[in-house]
């Protein structure tokens, strides 16, 4: 997997609050990109990267069907 693809997935999961970033034994002034990932959700999406729709768009789709 390409690192850009991995970062897109991680950013999406961070935005959805499925995971959170934690600094690993670093002082607050150290700005290196060295972090661990803490799992917050019980389950992750089946696909690595999916375009999750907002609830509003899902409601409109249900009306159309």
PyMOL commands that set and color helices and strands:
alter all, ss='L'
color gray80, all
select helices_A, chain A and resi 3-15+55-64
alter helices_A, ss='H'
color red, helices_A
select strands_A, chain A and resi 19-23+35-39
alter strands_A, ss='S'
color yellow, strands_A
deselect
rebuild
show_as cartoon
